[in-house]
Amino acid sequence: MNKFNFLLNLRKYWQHFVIWIASGSDLQVWQESDWHGNISCWHAYDPITGRSACFGSEEEIRIWIDKCYYR
């Protein structure tokens, strides 16, 4: 594993750790981006139900949240 990949993985795990510490039982939504800051996907995780999803745009994740939580 080269230094670049190591730093990317470290950044990803740090993001997940911070979200886990700060969230409790709230719906967790975060964006994943590449090294240049370009958003690659949006993630959502509901710790109460264990459901998770990944989408390519903010609009898609908003639609998913609306369908799941605001029927």
KEKE-3310 file (N, C-alpha, C; in steps of 0.2 Angstrom, whole numbers, plus 5000, padded with zeros to 4 digits):
npx = (5004:5003:5009:4999:4987:4986:4984:4971:4963:4964:4959:4945:4942:4943:4933:4921:4923:4921:4908:4901:4904:4898:4884:4874:4858:4853:4849:4862:4871:4883:4895:4906:4922:4934:4952:4954:4943:4932:4915:4911:4901:4886:4882:4871:4865:4856:4856:4846:4838:4847:4848:4856:4862:4868:4871:4872:4870:4866:4852:4846:4848:4841:4828:4827:4828:4816:4806:4808:4807:4797:4784)
npy = (4994:5011:5027:5037:5029:5024:5036:5040:5030:5031:5044:5041:5032:5040:5049:5041:5037:5049:5053:5042:5044:5056:5055:5046:5040:5046:5048:5046:5055:5057:5063:5057:5060:5062:5063:5076:5083:5081:5076:5060:5051:5049:5044:5036:5031:5022:5020:5014:5006:4999:5001:5005:5016:5021:5034:5043:5057:5072:5075:5062:5056:5063:5061:5047:5048:5056:5046:5036:5041:5051:5048)
npz = (5000:4995:5001:4997:4996:5009:5016:5011:5015:5029:5031:5027:5037:5048:5046:5047:5060:5067:5064:5069:5083:5085:5082:5089:5089:5078:5061:5049:5038:5025:5014:5002:4996:4983:4982:4977:4981:4974:4974:4976:4980:4990:5006:5018:5034:5045:5062:5070:5063:5055:5042:5027:5013:4997:4986:4970:4970:4978:4977:4974:4987:4995:4990:4994:5008:5010:5006:5015:5028:5028:5024)
capx = (5000:5007:5007:4993:4981:4985:4981:4964:4960:4964:4954:4939:4940:4942:4926:4917:4923:4918:4901:4899:4904:4893:4877:4870:4853:4851:4851:4869:4872:4889:4897:4913:4925:4941:4958:4954:4938:4926:4910:4910:4894:4882:4880:4866:4865:4851:4858:4841:4835:4853:4848:4861:4861:4874:4869:4877:4869:4862:4845:4844:4848:4835:4822:4827:4826:4809:4802:4809:4805:4792:4779)
capy = (5000:5017:5032:5040:5025:5024:5043:5040:5025:5034:5049:5038:5029:5045:5052:5036:5037:5055:5052:5037:5047:5062:5054:5043:5036:5050:5047:5049:5056:5060:5063:5054:5064:5060:5067:5083:5086:5080:5072:5054:5048:5051:5039:5037:5025:5023:5015:5011:5000:4996:5002:5010:5017:5025:5037:5047:5064:5074:5074:5055:5054:5067:5057:5041:5050:5057:5040:5032:5044:5056:5045)
capz = (5000:4995:5006:4995:4998:5016:5018:5009:5020:5035:5030:5027:5043:5053:5045:5050:5067:5070:5063:5074:5090:5086:5080:5093:5085:5072:5054:5048:5031:5024:5007:5001:4990:4981:4985:4974:4984:4970:4978:4972:4982:4996:5011:5023:5038:5051:5067:5074:5059:5052:5035:5024:5006:4994:4980:4966:4970:4984:4976:4975:4994:4998:4988:4998:5015:5010:5005:5021:5034:5028:5019)
cpx = (5004:5005:5000:4987:4980:4982:4973:4960:4959:4959:4947:4937:4939:4935:4921:4917:4920:4911:4898:4899:4899:4886:4872:4865:4851:4853:4858:4869:4879:4891:4905:4916:4932:4946:4957:4947:4931:4921:4909:4903:4892:4880:4875:4866:4860:4853:4852:4839:4841:4853:4853:4860:4867:4871:4874:4876:4865:4854:4842:4844:4842:4829:4821:4825:4818:4804:4802:4806:4799:4786:4772)
cpy = (5006:5022:5036:5036:5025:5031:5043:5036:5028:5040:5046:5035:5034:5048:5047:5036:5043:5055:5047:5040:5052:5061:5051:5039:5040:5047:5050:5049:5060:5059:5060:5058:5061:5065:5075:5086:5085:5075:5066:5050:5050:5045:5041:5030:5027:5018:5012:5005:4996:4997:5007:5010:5021:5028:5042:5054:5065:5073:5067:5053:5057:5063:5051:5043:5052:5051:5036:5035:5049:5054:5049)
cpz = (5000:5000:5004:4997:5005:5019:5016:5013:5027:5036:5031:5034:5049:5052:5048:5057:5070:5069:5068:5081:5091:5085:5085:5089:5079:5066:5052:5040:5030:5016:5007:4995:4989:4984:4983:4977:4980:4974:4973:4974:4989:5000:5016:5027:5044:5056:5070:5069:5056:5045:5032:5016:5004:4987:4977:4967:4976:4983:4977:4983:4997:4996:4993:5005:5015:5010:5012:5027:5034:5023:5020)
residu = (MET:ASN:LYS:PHE:ASN:PHE:LEU:LEU:ASN:LEU:ARG:LYS:TYR:TRP:GLN:HIS:PHE:VAL:ILE:TRP:ILE:ALA:SER:GLY:SER:ASP:LEU:GLN:VAL:TRP:GLN:GLU:SER:ASP:TRP:HIS:GLY:ASN:ILE:SER:CYS:TRP:HIS:ALA:TYR:ASP:PRO:ILE:THR:GLY:ARG:SER:ALA:CYS:PHE:GLY:SER:GLU:GLU:GLU:ILE:ARG:ILE:TRP:ILE:ASP:LYS:CYS:TYR:TYR:ARG)
# end
